[in-house]
Amino acid sequence: MSSKSRKRSRPVADENRADCPFTVTMVSTPSYADRGENATRKRKRDSHAGPDDDRKELVQPSPFKPKGRFKTHRAMDLAYTVEPRKRWLDMTRYNSFVLNNVKYFTEDYVYIANDATIERQKATNKDPERPGLLQSTDYWVAKILEVRALDEHHVYARVYWMYSPDELPPNTLDGKKLVSGRQPYHGQNELIASNHMDVINVVSVTMRAIVNQWVESDDEQVQETLYWRQAFDCRTSQLSSVDLSCRCRAPANPDKTMVGCTNSDCEEWLHYECLLHDVLMRVYDQLGTDKPHRSHESPVKMETDEKPPATLRSTTPTEIKGEETHSPMAVKEGENGDSIPPVPVKQIDGITPKTTESPAPSTPANVNAEKLPRPSSVKTGRPKKSVESKPYDGLFDASLKLDDGPTAWQITDLRGDVSGGDRTWTESAKCLFCGIKID
């Protein structure tokens, strides 16, 4: 049984674009499964097939090893075929190609131009070879698996797509939930690895991308570039699992603050918003709507210095030569000197991710977050939006103090009709698991 991966259809035919005549077909029931071959032999049957190879399918061992698990398959290895098969296998394999004086190798991550790239270029007359001019949503990100070429006009790359969280298709299984699109724990620079395969013309490559794998157990790791931690298996529309944190059992978002319990017998990580809800509920339960706060009731010394929020800064790619393992090959942009790249398609088995035609706020390069000094008990992570009632809304506010001494909340009384008492004071920050004060 097989299913075809179709390239995303173009809204308008354009003969000036370099075309790609190859399509990838995913084989859901490979022939080696019928013959009872073991997993070791399966992994050896990869894409390094010769032109005389008569196997029904090829196998791509997955370059992605997510820390989480899938409910169905253990690995993301994919059995596939490329059509037209003979034309694909007759082409010469290459280790790399050179595009705009930049050499790209197999295993590299690259930015791929899409429809939004072309439309924006036409609308603004921007030069696609000059970096820093196009927005981040003008690109897709892919990992190069294989390079083949017929001549300097025909150079192709077989790739795996990196999904944006916004591209997660409907009815994606995330743990026990069916989801679609970006989830609360997905960070701004987060991508999702996949085994969604296509063949593209290398003319559509715009620049190299830097993508790292984030291992969540590394508490102090700061995500300064594009990164991935989850993987999407296009055969089953499943996401690999992610670590769960805090009492609410929600994943961490590396763009958000988390606080670690300093009790050596606990050391749980807690979402900022969960701690905020806890302290404001404690204050509300004590003072209600009309009782003033008296300073002698506060066991924690006042803190006044505000910690500035972290800011983000962004940075932002560009004739082509193909290079064989033993001898170089020049690759031209196209038979007609095309300067507009072809548009690959990320669609498989009816899965059509969100297009990237909408404007984006930043350029497609690495986005760096300025690191601020913080104690070892703090890391980044996404707080889960509380579905509990918030009777304190409009009555009290709180900000977390992390510098100089014990971790504490500065409370602000917003009740204008309550006279007397303190308008600001501090409350201790307590672990939601063990109840011990966080130092």
C-alpha positions in Angstrom: 0.0 0.0 0.0 1.3 3.4 -0.9 0.3 7.0 -0.9 1.6 9.8 -3.0 3.2 13.0 -1.7 2.0 15.8 -4.0 3.7 19.1 -4.5 1.7 22.0 -3.3 -0.3 23.3 -6.4 0.6 26.6 -7.8 -2.0 29.3 -8.1 -0.7 30.4 -11.5 1.4 28.6 -14.0 4.7 30.3 -14.7 7.0 29.0 -17.3 9.9 31.1 -16.0 10.0 29.0 -12.8 12.4 26.0 -12.7 10.2 22.9 -12.5 10.7 19.7 -10.6 9.3 16.6 -12.4 9.6 14.2 -9.5 7.1 13.1 -6.9 7.6 11.0 -3.7 5.3 8.2 -2.8 5.2 6.9 0.7 4.9 3.2 1.1 2.9 2.4 4.2 3.3 -1.4 3.8 6.8 -2.0 2.5 7.8 -5.3 0.9 10.4 -6.1 3.5 7.7 -6.3 6.1 6.1 -9.1 4.2 9.4 -11.0 4.0 9.9 -10.6 7.8 13.2 -8.8 7.5 14.5 -7.5 10.9 15.0 -3.9 11.9 18.8 -4.0 11.4 18.5 -5.1 7.8 15.8 -2.5 7.2 18.0 0.3 8.3 20.7 -0.8 5.8 18.2 -0.6 3.0 18.4 3.2 2.6 18.3 5.5 -0.3 21.8 4.5 -1.7 20.3 2.4 -4.4 21.9 1.9 -7.8 20.2 2.3 -11.1 19.8 -1.5 -11.4 18.2 -1.9 -8.1 14.8 -3.6 -8.5 13.4 -3.3 -5.0 9.8 -2.1 -4.8 10.8 0.8 -2.5 13.7 2.6 -0.9 14.1 3.2 2.9 15.2 6.5 4.4 16.5 6.1 7.9 15.3 9.1 9.9 18.0 11.7 10.8 15.7 12.8 13.7 15.8 11.1 17.1 13.2 12.9 19.2 13.4 12.3 23.0 9.7 11.8 23.2 7.8 8.8 21.9 5.1 8.1 19.3 2.0 6.0 20.1 2.3 3.9 17.0 5.8 3.7 15.5 9.1 3.6 17.4 11.1 5.4 14.7 10.4 7.7 11.8 12.2 5.6 9.1 10.2 6.0 5.9 9.8 3.5 3.0 9.2 5.5 -0.2 9.6 5.5 -4.0 10.4 8.4 -6.4 8.6 8.7 -9.7 9.6 8.6 -12.5 11.8 5.9 -10.8 14.2 5.2 -13.7 14.8 8.9 -14.4 15.6 9.5 -10.7 17.9 6.6 -10.3 19.8 7.2 -13.5 20.9 10.6 -12.3 24.3 11.0 -10.6 24.4 11.4 -6.9 26.3 14.3 -5.3 27.5 15.1 -1.9 26.9 18.9 -2.3 26.1 21.7 -4.6 27.1 25.3 -4.7 24.5 28.0 -4.9 25.3 31.7 -5.0 28.9 30.9 -3.9 27.6 28.9 -0.9 28.2 25.2 -0.7 25.3 23.1 0.7 25.9 19.5 1.8 23.5 16.7 2.5 22.3 16.8 6.1 22.3 20.7 5.9 19.2 22.6 6.9 18.1 25.2 4.3 15.5 27.9 3.7 13.3 27.1 0.7 11.4 29.8 -1.2 7.6 29.5 -1.5 4.8 31.4 -3.1 5.0 34.1 -0.6 8.6 34.7 -1.5 7.8 35.2 -5.2 4.8 37.4 -4.6 6.7 39.6 -2.1 9.6 39.9 -4.6 7.2 41.0 -7.4 5.3 43.5 -5.1 8.4 45.1 -3.7 11.0 44.5 -6.5 13.4 43.2 -3.8 16.5 41.4 -4.9 16.3 37.7 -3.8 20.1 37.4 -3.7 20.5 40.1 -1.1 20.0 38.9 2.5 17.9 40.6 5.1 15.1 41.7 2.7 12.5 39.0 3.0 10.3 38.1 6.0 10.6 34.8 7.9 7.2 33.5 6.6 8.5 33.9 3.1 10.4 30.6 3.6 10.0 27.0 4.5 12.8 25.1 6.2 14.0 21.6 5.0 16.8 19.1 5.7 18.7 17.9 2.7 18.7 14.1 2.5 20.1 13.5 -1.1 21.3 15.5 -4.1 21.1 14.2 -7.7 21.7 15.9 -11.0 21.4 15.2 -14.7 23.4 18.2 -15.9 24.0 21.8 -14.8 20.4 22.7 -15.6 18.8 19.9 -13.7 19.9 19.5 -10.0 17.5 18.2 -7.4 17.5 17.6 -3.7 15.4 15.1 -1.8 14.4 16.7 1.5 12.5 16.3 4.8 10.3 19.2 5.7 10.6 21.0 9.1 7.0 22.1 10.0 6.1 25.4 11.6 3.8 24.7 14.5 1.2 26.8 12.6 1.3 24.2 9.8 0.2 21.2 12.0 -2.8 19.8 10.1 -6.2 19.2 11.7 -6.7 16.0 13.7 -3.0 15.8 14.7 -2.6 13.5 17.7 -0.7 15.3 20.5 -0.6 12.8 23.4 -4.3 12.0 23.9 -5.6 15.2 22.3 -6.5 16.0 18.7 -5.0 19.4 17.9 -4.4 21.7 15.0 -1.9 24.4 14.5 0.3 26.1 17.1 0.0 24.9 20.7 0.6 27.1 23.9 3.9 25.4 24.6 5.4 26.1 21.1 8.1 28.8 21.2 8.5 31.6 18.7 11.6 29.9 17.1 10.3 26.4 17.4 10.0 24.0 14.4 8.8 20.4 14.3 10.8 17.7 12.6 8.9 15.4 10.2 9.3 12.5 7.7 7.3 14.4 5.1 9.5 14.0 2.0 9.6 15.9 -1.3 12.0 16.4 -4.2 12.8 20.0 -5.0 14.8 21.8 -7.6 17.8 23.4 -5.8 17.1 26.7 -7.4 14.5 27.2 -4.7 17.2 27.1 -1.9 17.7 30.6 -0.7 20.2 30.2 2.2 21.5 27.9 4.9 19.5 27.6 8.1 20.7 26.8 11.6 18.4 24.4 13.4 19.3 22.8 16.8 17.6 20.0 18.7 16.4 21.1 22.1 16.8 18.5 24.9 14.3 19.6 27.6 16.3 17.9 30.4 19.0 20.5 29.8 17.5 23.1 32.2 19.9 25.9 31.5 19.9 25.6 27.7 18.7 28.9 26.1 17.2 28.6 22.6 18.8 31.4 20.6 18.2 29.9 17.1 15.6 27.8 15.3 15.2 24.6 17.2 13.1 21.4 17.3 12.1 19.0 20.1 9.0 17.3 18.8 8.6 15.3 15.6 5.6 14.8 13.3 5.1 11.3 11.8 3.1 11.9 8.6 2.2 8.3 8.3 -0.1 8.5 11.4 -0.4 12.3 12.0 1.1 11.9 15.4 3.4 14.2 17.4 6.1 12.7 19.6 5.6 13.3 23.3 7.1 16.3 25.2 8.1 16.6 28.9 5.3 17.8 31.2 6.0 20.2 34.1 4.4 21.9 37.0 1.2 20.9 38.9 -0.9 21.6 35.8 1.1 19.0 33.8 1.7 21.2 30.8 4.8 21.3 28.6 7.4 24.1 28.9 7.6 27.0 26.5 11.2 28.2 26.3 10.1 31.7 25.6 8.4 31.9 29.0 9.6 31.9 32.6 9.6 28.9 34.9 10.8 28.8 38.5 12.5 25.8 40.1 11.7 24.7 43.6 14.9 25.0 45.7 13.9 22.2 48.1 16.4 19.4 47.3 13.8 16.8 48.0 11.5 18.4 45.4 13.2 20.4 42.7 10.1 20.6 40.5 9.8 23.3 37.8 6.8 25.5 38.1 5.1 27.8 35.5 5.1 31.5 36.3 1.4 31.9 35.8 0.6 28.9 38.0 2.6 30.5 40.8 1.0 33.9 40.1 -2.5 32.4 40.4 -1.5 30.7 43.7 -0.2 33.8 45.4 -3.1 36.0 44.3 -5.6 33.4 45.5 -3.8 33.4 48.9 -4.0 37.2 49.1 -7.6 37.2 48.1 -8.5 34.5 50.6 -6.8 36.6 53.3 -8.1 40.1 52.4 -11.2 39.6 50.3 -12.7 42.7 48.8 -12.6 45.1 51.7 -10.0 44.1 54.3 -6.8 46.3 54.3 -3.3 44.8 54.5 -1.2 45.6 57.5 2.6 45.6 57.1 3.3 43.7 60.3 1.4 40.8 58.8 4.0 40.4 56.0 6.9 38.0 56.9 8.9 39.0 53.8 11.1 42.1 53.4 9.9 44.6 50.8 11.6 44.4 47.3 11.5 47.3 45.0 13.8 46.6 42.0 12.0 45.5 38.9 13.7 43.0 36.7 13.6 44.2 33.1 11.9 41.8 30.6 14.0 39.9 28.1 14.0 41.4 24.6 14.5 39.7 21.3 16.7 40.8 18.4 16.7 39.3 15.0 19.2 39.0 12.2 18.8 37.6 8.7 20.4 34.7 2.3 21.6 34.3 -1.9 24.2 31.1 -9.6 24.5 27.7 -9.0 27.1 25.0 -9.3 26.6 21.3 -8.5 29.6 19.4 -7.1 30.0 15.7 -7.4 32.0 13.6 -4.9 34.9 13.1 -7.4 34.4 15.9 -9.8 32.7 19.3 -9.7 29.7 20.1 -11.8 28.5 23.6 -12.7 24.7 24.0 -12.2 22.9 26.9 -13.8 19.8 28.5 -12.4 17.6 27.2 -15.3 17.6 26.7 -19.0 16.3 30.3 -19.4 18.4 31.8 -16.7 15.6 31.8 -14.2 16.0 33.9 -11.2 12.6 33.0 -9.6 12.8 29.7 -7.6 10.4 26.8 -8.0 7.8 26.3 -5.3 7.9 23.0 -3.5 4.9 21.6 -1.9 4.4 20.3 1.6 1.3 18.1 1.2 1.0 14.4 1.8 -2.0 12.1 2.1 -4.4 15.0 2.2 -2.3 16.9 4.8 -2.0 20.5 3.6 -0.2 22.7 6.1 -1.0 26.4 6.4 0.5 28.4 3.6 2.9 31.2 4.5 1.4 34.0 2.4 0.7 36.2 5.4 3.3 38.9 6.4 5.6 38.1 9.2 7.3 40.4 11.6 10.9 39.2 11.3 13.5 38.0 8.8 14.3 34.3 8.3 17.5 34.2 10.1 18.5 33.3 13.6 16.7 35.1 16.3 18.8 35.7 19.4 17.4 36.3 22.8 19.4 38.6 25.1 20.3 36.6 28.2 19.6 38.3 31.6 21.2 37.3 34.8 19.0 34.9 36.6 19.4 32.5 39.5 19.8 28.8 38.8 16.3 28.2 40.0 14.8 29.9 37.0 14.5 28.6 33.4 12.3 29.3 30.5 9.0 27.6 29.8 5.3 28.3 28.9 2.8 28.7 31.7 -0.5 27.0 31.1 -3.4 29.4 30.9 -5.5 28.8 34.0 -9.1 27.8 33.5 -9.8 28.4 37.2 -11.8 31.4 38.4 -9.8 34.5 39.2 -11.8 36.5 41.9 -8.7 38.7 42.4 -8.9 40.2 39.0 -8.9 44.0 39.3 -8.3 43.8 43.0 -4.7 42.7 43.3 -1.6 42.4 41.1 1.8 40.7 41.7 5.3 40.7 40.2 8.0 38.1 41.0 11.2 39.3 42.6 14.2 37.1 41.8 17.2 39.2 42.8 18.9 39.8 46.2 17.5 37.3 48.7 14.6 34.9 48.8 12.3 34.7 45.8 9.2 36.7 46.6 6.1 38.3 45.1 5.5 42.0 45.3 1.8 42.5 45.8 0.0 45.7 44.7 -3.4 46.5 46.1 -5.6 47.9 43.3 -8.8 48.3 45.5 -9.5 52.0 45.4 -12.3 51.9 47.9 -10.2 50.3 50.7 -8.6 52.9 53.1 -5.7 52.3 55.4 -3.2 49.5 55.2 -0.4 49.0 52.7 -0.7 49.5 49.0 2.3 47.3 48.3 3.9 44.5 50.2 5.6 41.1 49.6 4.5 37.5 49.9 6.6 34.4 49.9 6.8 32.3 46.7 5.8 28.7 47.6 6.3 25.5 45.7 3.0 24.1 44.4 4.1 20.5 45.1 5.9 20.6 48.5 4.6 23.9 49.9 8.1 25.0 50.9 9.2 28.6 50.4 11.4 29.0 47.3 14.7 30.7 48.2 
